Amino acid sequence: MGLRLTVAAVLLVLTIAPAVAHEKFKIVGSVVKIHAEQIDVKAVDGATYEIDFLDGVPVTRKHKKVARTELRVGAKVIVNALGHDMFDLEAVEVQLVD
């Protein structure tokens, strides 16, 4: 009985682990549009990425936190994000680049 329980626990962990794992992404480009909880960034590779941009995400300039209102369309940014792939991204930090 103990072996069955151990095997079941291992299989459960192996099944759940890939579902909660996130990759790190860095998107470099310009802000195209700012939504209530999303930011669209046109990257240097030409693709436009829609990134979840929740309230608690810090916006920085030269490693100092700035007001979220300083983020405008056309601004050059570096977005550090987590996600499963490029179509499911959530911002962790948005850096304004001068």
Biopython code that builds the backbone (N, CA, C, O; Angstrom):
import numpy as np
from Bio.PDB.StructureBuilder import StructureBuilder

atoms = [
    (1, "MET", "N", (0.817, -1.194, 0.000)),
    (1, "MET", "CA", (0.000, 0.000, 0.000)),
    (1, "MET", "C", (0.861, 1.259, 0.000)),
    (1, "MET", "O", (0.514, 2.230, -0.672)),
    (2, "GLY", "N", (1.957, 1.271, 0.723)),
    (2, "GLY", "CA", (2.838, 2.427, 0.782)),
    (2, "GLY", "C", (3.482, 2.714, -0.566)),
    (2, "GLY", "O", (3.652, 3.874, -0.941)),
    (3, "LEU", "N", (3.843, 1.659, -1.296)),
    (3, "LEU", "CA", (4.454, 1.819, -2.619)),
    (3, "LEU", "C", (3.468, 2.431, -3.599)),
    (3, "LEU", "O", (3.837, 3.301, -4.389)),
    (4, "ARG", "N", (2.227, 1.989, -3.556)),
    (4, "ARG", "CA", (1.201, 2.550, -4.447)),
    (4, "ARG", "C", (1.004, 4.045, -4.186)),
    (4, "ARG", "O", (0.884, 4.841, -5.117)),
    (5, "LEU", "N", (0.975, 4.404, -2.918)),
    (5, "LEU", "CA", (0.792, 5.802, -2.564)),
    (5, "LEU", "C", (1.966, 6.648, -3.023)),
    (5, "LEU", "O", (1.777, 7.768, -3.498)),
    (6, "THR", "N", (3.180, 6.124, -2.885)),
    (6, "THR", "CA", (4.379, 6.832, -3.328)),
    (6, "THR", "C", (4.375, 7.018, -4.843)),
    (6, "THR", "O", (4.666, 8.105, -5.341)),
    (7, "VAL", "N", (4.046, 5.962, -5.564)),
    (7, "VAL", "CA", (3.994, 6.034, -7.030)),
    (7, "VAL", "C", (2.925, 7.027, -7.465)),
    (7, "VAL", "O", (3.148, 7.806, -8.392)),
    (8, "ALA", "N", (1.767, 7.013, -6.811)),
    (8, "ALA", "CA", (0.696, 7.950, -7.155)),
    (8, "ALA", "C", (1.134, 9.393, -6.902)),
    (8, "ALA", "O", (0.838, 10.284, -7.699)),
    (9, "ALA", "N", (1.840, 9.621, -5.795)),
    (9, "ALA", "CA", (2.312, 10.973, -5.489)),
    (9, "ALA", "C", (3.333, 11.448, -6.510)),
    (9, "ALA", "O", (3.284, 12.604, -6.932)),
    (10, "VAL", "N", (4.254, 10.586, -6.916)),
    (10, "VAL", "CA", (5.262, 10.941, -7.916)),
    (10, "VAL", "C", (4.603, 11.255, -9.251)),
    (10, "VAL", "O", (4.961, 12.237, -9.903)),
    (11, "LEU", "N", (3.646, 10.436, -9.664)),
    (11, "LEU", "CA", (2.939, 10.691, -10.923)),
    (11, "LEU", "C", (2.167, 12.009, -10.872)),
    (11, "LEU", "O", (2.113, 12.737, -11.862)),
    (12, "LEU", "N", (1.576, 12.311, -9.731)),
    (12, "LEU", "CA", (0.852, 13.570, -9.590)),
    (12, "LEU", "C", (1.789, 14.761, -9.725)),
    (12, "LEU", "O", (1.462, 15.731, -10.409)),
    (13, "VAL", "N", (2.949, 14.697, -9.080)),
    (13, "VAL", "CA", (3.922, 15.781, -9.171)),
    (13, "VAL", "C", (4.422, 15.937, -10.592)),
    (13, "VAL", "O", (4.550, 17.063, -11.074)),
    (14, "LEU", "N", (4.707, 14.844, -11.276)),
    (14, "LEU", "CA", (5.196, 14.911, -12.653)),
    (14, "LEU", "C", (4.136, 15.444, -13.612)),
    (14, "LEU", "O", (4.468, 16.042, -14.636)),
    (15, "THR", "N", (2.887, 15.234, -13.291)),
    (15, "THR", "CA", (1.802, 15.732, -14.133)),
    (15, "THR", "C", (1.577, 17.220, -13.921)),
    (15, "THR", "O", (1.335, 17.951, -14.882)),
    (16, "ILE", "N", (1.653, 17.677, -12.674)),
    (16, "ILE", "CA", (1.368, 19.075, -12.352)),
    (16, "ILE", "C", (2.552, 19.983, -12.640)),
    (16, "ILE", "O", (2.346, 21.122, -13.057)),
    (17, "ALA", "N", (3.775, 19.530, -12.437)),
    (17, "ALA", "CA", (4.967, 20.383, -12.568)),
    (17, "ALA", "C", (5.052, 21.128, -13.899)),
    (17, "ALA", "O", (5.305, 22.332, -13.880)),
    (18, "PRO", "N", (4.856, 20.486, -15.055)),
    (18, "PRO", "CA", (4.939, 21.243, -16.310)),
    (18, "PRO", "C", (3.851, 22.298, -16.441)),
    (18, "PRO", "O", (4.045, 23.297, -17.134)),
    (19, "ALA", "N", (2.725, 22.099, -15.799)),
    (19, "ALA", "CA", (1.619, 23.046, -15.915)),
    (19, "ALA", "C", (1.900, 24.342, -15.173)),
    (19, "ALA", "O", (1.359, 25.383, -15.547)),
    (20, "VAL", "N", (2.727, 24.315, -14.134)),
    (20, "VAL", "CA", (2.987, 25.517, -13.365)),
    (20, "VAL", "C", (4.340, 26.147, -13.695)),
    (20, "VAL", "O", (4.645, 27.236, -13.210)),
    (21, "ALA", "N", (5.139, 25.488, -14.498)),
    (21, "ALA", "CA", (6.450, 26.033, -14.863)),
    (21, "ALA", "C", (6.280, 27.187, -15.839)),
    (21, "ALA", "O", (5.440, 27.141, -16.738)),
    (22, "HIS", "N", (7.093, 28.224, -15.647)),
    (22, "HIS", "CA", (7.065, 29.385, -16.523)),
    (22, "HIS", "C", (8.456, 29.641, -17.079)),
    (22, "HIS", "O", (9.465, 29.426, -16.408)),
    (23, "GLU", "N", (8.481, 30.094, -18.287)),
    (23, "GLU", "CA", (9.729, 30.506, -18.933)),
    (23, "GLU", "C", (9.909, 32.006, -18.697)),
    (23, "GLU", "O", (8.933, 32.729, -18.497)),
    (24, "LYS", "N", (11.155, 32.467, -18.722)),
    (24, "LYS", "CA", (11.444, 33.892, -18.625)),
    (24, "LYS", "C", (11.597, 34.458, -20.029)),
    (24, "LYS", "O", (12.217, 33.836, -20.891)),
    (25, "PHE", "N", (11.026, 35.645, -20.260)),
    (25, "PHE", "CA", (11.113, 36.309, -21.552)),
    (25, "PHE", "C", (11.545, 37.757, -21.349)),
    (25, "PHE", "O", (11.219, 38.377, -20.336)),
    (26, "LYS", "N", (12.275, 38.282, -22.312)),
    (26, "LYS", "CA", (12.652, 39.702, -22.313)),
    (26, "LYS", "C", (12.260, 40.251, -23.677)),
    (26, "LYS", "O", (12.798, 39.831, -24.702)),
    (27, "ILE", "N", (11.329, 41.185, -23.683)),
    (27, "ILE", "CA", (10.830, 41.787, -24.916)),
    (27, "ILE", "C", (11.397, 43.206, -24.995)),
    (27, "ILE", "O", (11.190, 44.012, -24.088)),
    (28, "VAL", "N", (12.104, 43.505, -26.066)),
    (28, "VAL", "CA", (12.689, 44.825, -26.279)),
    (28, "VAL", "C", (11.977, 45.453, -27.468)),
    (28, "VAL", "O", (11.920, 44.861, -28.545)),
    (29, "GLY", "N", (11.430, 46.659, -27.274)),
    (29, "GLY", "CA", (10.725, 47.304, -28.372)),
    (29, "GLY", "C", (10.048, 48.583, -27.944)),
    (29, "GLY", "O", (10.489, 49.256, -27.013)),
    (30, "SER", "N", (8.955, 48.918, -28.644)),
    (30, "SER", "CA", (8.215, 50.156, -28.405)),
    (30, "SER", "C", (6.769, 49.838, -28.035)),
    (30, "SER", "O", (6.180, 48.884, -28.543)),
    (31, "VAL", "N", (6.214, 50.646, -27.150)),
    (31, "VAL", "CA", (4.822, 50.478, -26.737)),
    (31, "VAL", "C", (3.917, 50.874, -27.892)),
    (31, "VAL", "O", (4.050, 51.965, -28.447)),
    (32, "VAL", "N", (2.997, 49.986, -28.255)),
    (32, "VAL", "CA", (2.037, 50.243, -29.329)),
    (32, "VAL", "C", (0.698, 50.689, -28.743)),
    (32, "VAL", "O", (0.057, 51.602, -29.263)),
    (33, "LYS", "N", (0.279, 50.028, -27.643)),
    (33, "LYS", "CA", (-1.012, 50.348, -27.039)),
    (33, "LYS", "C", (-0.976, 49.943, -25.570)),
    (33, "LYS", "O", (-0.344, 48.955, -25.195)),
    (34, "ILE", "N", (-1.671, 50.730, -24.746)),
    (34, "ILE", "CA", (-1.779, 50.419, -23.327)),
    (34, "ILE", "C", (-3.258, 50.232, -23.004)),
    (34, "ILE", "O", (-4.076, 51.129, -23.209)),
    (35, "HIS", "N", (-3.580, 49.051, -22.495)),
    (35, "HIS", "CA", (-4.946, 48.734, -22.074)),
    (35, "HIS", "C", (-4.993, 48.787, -20.550)),
    (35, "HIS", "O", (-3.974, 49.048, -19.909)),
    (36, "ALA", "N", (-6.164, 48.544, -19.964)),
    (36, "ALA", "CA", (-6.305, 48.553, -18.508)),
    (36, "ALA", "C", (-5.371, 47.533, -17.853)),
    (36, "ALA", "O", (-4.710, 47.856, -16.866)),
    (37, "GLU", "N", (-5.304, 46.324, -18.376)),
    (37, "GLU", "CA", (-4.473, 45.282, -17.781)),
    (37, "GLU", "C", (-3.594, 44.586, -18.821)),
    (37, "GLU", "O", (-3.256, 43.412, -18.668)),
    (38, "GLN", "N", (-3.230, 45.306, -19.869)),
    (38, "GLN", "CA", (-2.407, 44.724, -20.933)),
    (38, "GLN", "C", (-1.589, 45.820, -21.596)),
    (38, "GLN", "O", (-2.021, 46.968, -21.700)),
    (39, "ILE", "N", (-0.409, 45.443, -22.037)),
    (39, "ILE", "CA", (0.445, 46.361, -22.789)),
    (39, "ILE", "C", (0.849, 45.643, -24.069)),
    (39, "ILE", "O", (1.256, 44.482, -24.030)),
    (40, "ASP", "N", (0.738, 46.328, -25.202)),
    (40, "ASP", "CA", (1.148, 45.772, -26.488)),
    (40, "ASP", "C", (2.485, 46.391, -26.860)),
    (40, "ASP", "O", (2.628, 47.613, -26.898)),
    (41, "VAL", "N", (3.463, 45.531, -27.135)),
    (41, "VAL", "CA", (4.814, 45.995, -27.445)),
    (41, "VAL", "C", (5.237, 45.429, -28.789)),
    (41, "VAL", "O", (5.179, 44.220, -29.012)),
    (42, "LYS", "N", (5.672, 46.332, -29.701)),
    (42, "LYS", "CA", (6.232, 45.897, -30.984)),
    (42, "LYS", "C", (7.728, 45.725, -30.761)),
    (42, "LYS", "O", (8.457, 46.686, -30.516)),
    (43, "ALA", "N", (8.158, 44.481, -30.852)),
    (43, "ALA", "CA", (9.544, 44.136, -30.553)),
    (43, "ALA", "C", (10.451, 44.429, -31.743)),
    (43, "ALA", "O", (9.991, 44.669, -32.859)),
    (44, "VAL", "N", (11.745, 44.401, -31.469)),
    (44, "VAL", "CA", (12.722, 44.670, -32.526)),
    (44, "VAL", "C", (12.681, 43.602, -33.618)),
    (44, "VAL", "O", (13.176, 43.835, -34.721)),
    (45, "ASP", "N", (12.099, 42.428, -33.330)),
    (45, "ASP", "CA", (11.975, 41.397, -34.360)),
    (45, "ASP", "C", (10.771, 41.627, -35.269)),
    (45, "ASP", "O", (10.533, 40.851, -36.194)),
    (46, "GLY", "N", (10.001, 42.709, -35.005)),
    (46, "GLY", "CA", (8.858, 43.051, -35.850)),
    (46, "GLY", "C", (7.526, 42.512, -35.360)),
    (46, "GLY", "O", (6.476, 42.938, -35.843)),
    (47, "ALA", "N", (7.544, 41.594, -34.421)),
    (47, "ALA", "CA", (6.306, 41.019, -33.889)),
    (47, "ALA", "C", (5.739, 41.918, -32.799)),
    (47, "ALA", "O", (6.488, 42.586, -32.087)),
    (48, "THR", "N", (4.418, 41.932, -32.670)),
    (48, "THR", "CA", (3.764, 42.668, -31.600)),
    (48, "THR", "C", (3.275, 41.669, -30.565)),
    (48, "THR", "O", (2.555, 40.724, -30.886)),
    (49, "TYR", "N", (3.678, 41.892, -29.311)),
    (49, "TYR", "CA", (3.338, 40.990, -28.221)),
    (49, "TYR", "C", (2.333, 41.654, -27.298)),
    (49, "TYR", "O", (2.492, 42.815, -26.920)),
    (50, "GLU", "N", (1.292, 40.906, -26.935)),
    (50, "GLU", "CA", (0.280, 41.361, -25.989)),
    (50, "GLU", "C", (0.651, 40.760, -24.645)),
    (50, "GLU", "O", (0.630, 39.542, -24.470)),
    (51, "ILE", "N", (0.994, 41.628, -23.691)),
    (51, "ILE", "CA", (1.522, 41.174, -22.410)),
    (51, "ILE", "C", (0.595, 41.638, -21.298)),
    (51, "ILE", "O", (0.251, 42.818, -21.224)),
    (52, "ASP", "N", (0.186, 40.705, -20.426)),
    (52, "ASP", "CA", (-0.619, 41.077, -19.271)),
    (52, "ASP", "C", (0.194, 42.034, -18.411)),
    (52, "ASP", "O", (1.361, 41.775, -18.117)),
    (53, "PHE", "N", (-0.427, 43.141, -18.010)),
    (53, "PHE", "CA", (0.256, 44.205, -17.282)),
    (53, "PHE", "C", (-0.616, 44.590, -16.085)),
    (53, "PHE", "O", (-1.379, 45.555, -16.142)),
    (54, "LEU", "N", (-0.491, 43.824, -15.005)),
    (54, "LEU", "CA", (-1.344, 43.993, -13.841)),
    (54, "LEU", "C", (-0.886, 45.169, -12.976)),
    (54, "LEU", "O", (0.215, 45.687, -13.164)),
    (55, "ASP", "N", (-1.717, 45.586, -12.041)),
    (55, "ASP", "CA", (-1.473, 46.782, -11.235)),
    (55, "ASP", "C", (-0.162, 46.776, -10.460)),
    (55, "ASP", "O", (0.476, 47.822, -10.354)),
    (56, "GLY", "N", (0.257, 45.662, -9.927)),
    (56, "GLY", "CA", (1.440, 45.627, -9.076)),
    (56, "GLY", "C", (2.764, 45.599, -9.813)),
    (56, "GLY", "O", (3.814, 45.575, -9.171)),
    (57, "VAL", "N", (2.754, 45.602, -11.126)),
    (57, "VAL", "CA", (3.983, 45.495, -11.914)),
    (57, "VAL", "C", (4.741, 46.821, -11.871)),
    (57, "VAL", "O", (4.189, 47.858, -12.240)),
    (58, "PRO", "N", (6.007, 46.799, -11.421)),
    (58, "PRO", "CA", (6.762, 48.057, -11.348)),
    (58, "PRO", "C", (7.197, 48.563, -12.723)),
    (58, "PRO", "O", (7.530, 47.787, -13.618)),
    (59, "VAL", "N", (7.183, 49.879, -12.860)),
    (59, "VAL", "CA", (7.721, 50.549, -14.044)),
    (59, "VAL", "C", (8.958, 51.300, -13.558)),
    (59, "VAL", "O", (8.889, 52.070, -12.600)),
    (60, "THR", "N", (10.097, 51.068, -14.232)),
    (60, "THR", "CA", (11.347, 51.682, -13.781)),
    (60, "THR", "C", (12.034, 52.430, -14.916)),
    (60, "THR", "O", (11.805, 52.174, -16.098)),
    (61, "ARG", "N", (12.890, 53.369, -14.503)),
    (61, "ARG", "CA", (13.769, 54.077, -15.432)),
    (61, "ARG", "C", (15.107, 54.206, -14.711)),
    (61, "ARG", "O", (15.170, 54.756, -13.612)),
    (62, "LYS", "N", (16.159, 53.707, -15.317)),
    (62, "LYS", "CA", (17.499, 53.723, -14.721)),
    (62, "LYS", "C", (17.485, 53.130, -13.315)),
    (62, "LYS", "O", (18.071, 53.688, -12.387)),
    (63, "HIS", "N", (16.809, 51.995, -13.173)),
    (63, "HIS", "CA", (16.726, 51.222, -11.926)),
    (63, "HIS", "C", (15.998, 51.929, -10.795)),
    (63, "HIS", "O", (16.128, 51.530, -9.638)),
    (64, "LYS", "N", (15.231, 52.976, -11.105)),
    (64, "LYS", "CA", (14.428, 53.669, -10.104)),
    (64, "LYS", "C", (12.962, 53.574, -10.500)),
    (64, "LYS", "O", (12.611, 53.773, -11.663)),
    (65, "LYS", "N", (12.114, 53.270, -9.535)),
    (65, "LYS", "CA", (10.691, 53.141, -9.799)),
    (65, "LYS", "C", (10.101, 54.496, -10.170)),
    (65, "LYS", "O", (10.376, 55.507, -9.523)),
    (66, "VAL", "N", (9.283, 54.501, -11.228)),
    (66, "VAL", "CA", (8.602, 55.720, -11.680)),
    (66, "VAL", "C", (7.105, 55.451, -11.736)),
    (66, "VAL", "O", (6.667, 54.304, -11.651)),
    (67, "ALA", "N", (6.339, 56.498, -11.875)),
    (67, "ALA", "CA", (4.880, 56.358, -11.958)),
    (67, "ALA", "C", (4.492, 55.611, -13.230)),
    (67, "ALA", "O", (5.120, 55.761, -14.279)),
    (68, "ARG", "N", (3.468, 54.824, -13.110)),
    (68, "ARG", "CA", (2.958, 54.053, -14.247)),
    (68, "ARG", "C", (2.493, 54.972, -15.382)),
    (68, "ARG", "O", (2.478, 54.569, -16.545)),
    (69, "THR", "N", (2.120, 56.189, -15.043)),
    (69, "THR", "CA", (1.626, 57.144, -16.041)),
    (69, "THR", "C", (2.728, 57.627, -16.980)),
    (69, "THR", "O", (2.428, 58.205, -18.025)),
    (70, "GLU", "N", (3.990, 57.406, -16.636)),
    (70, "GLU", "CA", (5.088, 57.793, -17.518)),
    (70, "GLU", "C", (5.220, 56.865, -18.725)),
    (70, "GLU", "O", (5.928, 57.170, -19.685)),
    (71, "LEU", "N", (4.538, 55.748, -18.661)),
    (71, "LEU", "CA", (4.538, 54.792, -19.765)),
    (71, "LEU", "C", (3.548, 55.275, -20.814)),
    (71, "LEU", "O", (2.350, 55.367, -20.544)),
    (72, "ARG", "N", (4.042, 55.585, -22.012)),
    (72, "ARG", "CA", (3.202, 56.134, -23.084)),
    (72, "ARG", "C", (3.426, 55.372, -24.389)),
    (72, "ARG", "O", (4.430, 54.680, -24.558)),
    (73, "VAL", "N", (2.482, 55.513, -25.295)),
    (73, "VAL", "CA", (2.609, 54.921, -26.627)),
    (73, "VAL", "C", (3.842, 55.513, -27.299)),
    (73, "VAL", "O", (4.046, 56.727, -27.281)),
    (74, "GLY", "N", (4.650, 54.660, -27.885)),
    (74, "GLY", "CA", (5.867, 55.089, -28.553)),
    (74, "GLY", "C", (7.114, 54.987, -27.683)),
    (74, "GLY", "O", (8.233, 55.068, -28.191)),
    (75, "ALA", "N", (6.930, 54.810, -26.384)),
    (75, "ALA", "CA", (8.071, 54.727, -25.471)),
    (75, "ALA", "C", (8.870, 53.447, -25.741)),
    (75, "ALA", "O", (8.298, 52.386, -25.991)),
    (76, "LYS", "N", (10.192, 53.564, -25.685)),
    (76, "LYS", "CA", (11.075, 52.403, -25.830)),
    (76, "LYS", "C", (11.114, 51.692, -24.484)),
    (76, "LYS", "O", (11.339, 52.322, -23.451)),
    (77, "VAL", "N", (10.893, 50.375, -24.496)),
    (77, "VAL", "CA", (10.818, 49.614, -23.251)),
    (77, "VAL", "C", (11.547, 48.277, -23.356)),
    (77, "VAL", "O", (11.800, 47.750, -24.439)),
    (78, "ILE", "N", (11.866, 47.764, -22.188)),
    (78, "ILE", "CA", (12.301, 46.377, -22.029)),
    (78, "ILE", "C", (11.320, 45.774, -21.040)),
    (78, "ILE", "O", (11.192, 46.256, -19.915)),
    (79, "VAL", "N", (10.631, 44.730, -21.452)),
    (79, "VAL", "CA", (9.650, 44.090, -20.587)),
    (79, "VAL", "C", (10.184, 42.724, -20.174)),
    (79, "VAL", "O", (10.424, 41.860, -21.019)),
    (80, "ASN", "N", (10.365, 42.536, -18.883)),
    (80, "ASN", "CA", (10.700, 41.228, -18.341)),
    (80, "ASN", "C", (9.383, 40.552, -18.022)),
    (80, "ASN", "O", (8.550, 41.114, -17.310)),
    (81, "ALA", "N", (9.187, 39.347, -18.545)),
    (81, "ALA", "CA", (7.903, 38.669, -18.396)),
    (81, "ALA", "C", (8.096, 37.183, -18.141)),
    (81, "ALA", "O", (9.161, 36.621, -18.396)),
    (82, "LEU", "N", (7.042, 36.564, -17.633)),
    (82, "LEU", "CA", (6.983, 35.122, -17.451)),
    (82, "LEU", "C", (5.810, 34.596, -18.256)),
    (82, "LEU", "O", (4.814, 35.294, -18.449)),
    (83, "GLY", "N", (5.933, 33.359, -18.725)),
    (83, "GLY", "CA", (4.836, 32.753, -19.458)),
    (83, "GLY", "C", (5.175, 31.371, -19.943)),
    (83, "GLY", "O", (6.314, 30.915, -19.847)),
    (84, "HIS", "N", (4.161, 30.711, -20.468)),
    (84, "HIS", "CA", (4.360, 29.378, -21.033)),
    (84, "HIS", "C", (4.976, 29.466, -22.421)),
    (84, "HIS", "O", (5.758, 28.604, -22.821)),
    (85, "ASP", "N", (4.615, 30.517, -23.151)),
    (85, "ASP", "CA", (5.151, 30.761, -24.491)),
    (85, "ASP", "C", (4.945, 32.235, -24.825)),
    (85, "ASP", "O", (4.487, 33.003, -23.979)),
    (86, "MET", "N", (5.275, 32.631, -26.036)),
    (86, "MET", "CA", (5.198, 34.041, -26.429)),
    (86, "MET", "C", (3.753, 34.557, -26.532)),
    (86, "MET", "O", (3.534, 35.760, -26.669)),
    (87, "PHE", "N", (2.782, 33.658, -26.466)),
    (87, "PHE", "CA", (1.380, 34.060, -26.592)),
    (87, "PHE", "C", (0.679, 34.126, -25.247)),
    (87, "PHE", "O", (-0.509, 34.438, -25.179)),
    (88, "ASP", "N", (1.411, 33.832, -24.172)),
    (88, "ASP", "CA", (0.845, 33.821, -22.826)),
    (88, "ASP", "C", (1.862, 34.451, -21.878)),
    (88, "ASP", "O", (2.513, 33.754, -21.099)),
    (89, "LEU", "N", (1.992, 35.781, -21.951)),
    (89, "LEU", "CA", (3.010, 36.480, -21.169)),
    (89, "LEU", "C", (2.385, 37.365, -20.098)),
    (89, "LEU", "O", (1.326, 37.960, -20.298)),
    (90, "GLU", "N", (3.070, 37.438, -18.950)),
    (90, "GLU", "CA", (2.656, 38.335, -17.870)),
    (90, "GLU", "C", (3.883, 39.131, -17.448)),
    (90, "GLU", "O", (4.905, 38.559, -17.070)),
    (91, "ALA", "N", (3.774, 40.447, -17.514)),
    (91, "ALA", "CA", (4.901, 41.324, -17.173)),
    (91, "ALA", "C", (5.274, 41.191, -15.707)),
    (91, "ALA", "O", (4.413, 41.081, -14.834)),
    (92, "VAL", "N", (6.588, 41.202, -15.456)),
    (92, "VAL", "CA", (7.121, 41.215, -14.104)),
    (92, "VAL", "C", (7.700, 42.598, -13.819)),
    (92, "VAL", "O", (7.626, 43.090, -12.693)),
    (93, "GLU", "N", (8.278, 43.222, -14.851)),
    (93, "GLU", "CA", (8.830, 44.571, -14.754)),
    (93, "GLU", "C", (8.844, 45.204, -16.131)),
    (93, "GLU", "O", (9.105, 44.529, -17.127)),
    (94, "VAL", "N", (8.566, 46.493, -16.191)),
    (94, "VAL", "CA", (8.674, 47.246, -17.440)),
    (94, "VAL", "C", (9.716, 48.337, -17.209)),
    (94, "VAL", "O", (9.567, 49.172, -16.317)),
    (95, "GLN", "N", (10.774, 48.322, -18.026)),
    (95, "GLN", "CA", (11.842, 49.305, -17.908)),
    (95, "GLN", "C", (11.718, 50.304, -19.054)),
    (95, "GLN", "O", (11.688, 49.915, -20.222)),
    (96, "LEU", "N", (11.648, 51.587, -18.722)),
    (96, "LEU", "CA", (11.675, 52.631, -19.745)),
    (96, "LEU", "C", (13.118, 52.883, -20.145)),
    (96, "LEU", "O", (13.994, 53.025, -19.292)),
    (97, "VAL", "N", (13.359, 52.939, -21.443)),
    (97, "VAL", "CA", (14.702, 53.161, -21.969)),
    (97, "VAL", "C", (14.737, 54.528, -22.620)),
    (97, "VAL", "O", (13.927, 54.824, -23.499)),
    (98, "ASP", "N", (15.667, 55.361, -22.193)),
    (98, "ASP", "CA", (15.780, 56.722, -22.775)),
    (98, "ASP", "C", (16.611, 56.739, -24.021)),
    (98, "ASP", "O", (16.800, 57.796, -24.623)),
]
sb = StructureBuilder()
sb.init_structure("model")
sb.init_model(0)
sb.init_chain("A")
sb.init_seg("    ")
for serial, (resi, resn, name, xyz) in enumerate(atoms, 1):
    if name == "N":
        sb.init_residue(resn, " ", resi, " ")
    sb.init_atom(name, np.array(xyz, "f"), 0.0, 1.0, " ", f" {name:<3s}", serial, name[0])
structure = sb.get_structure()
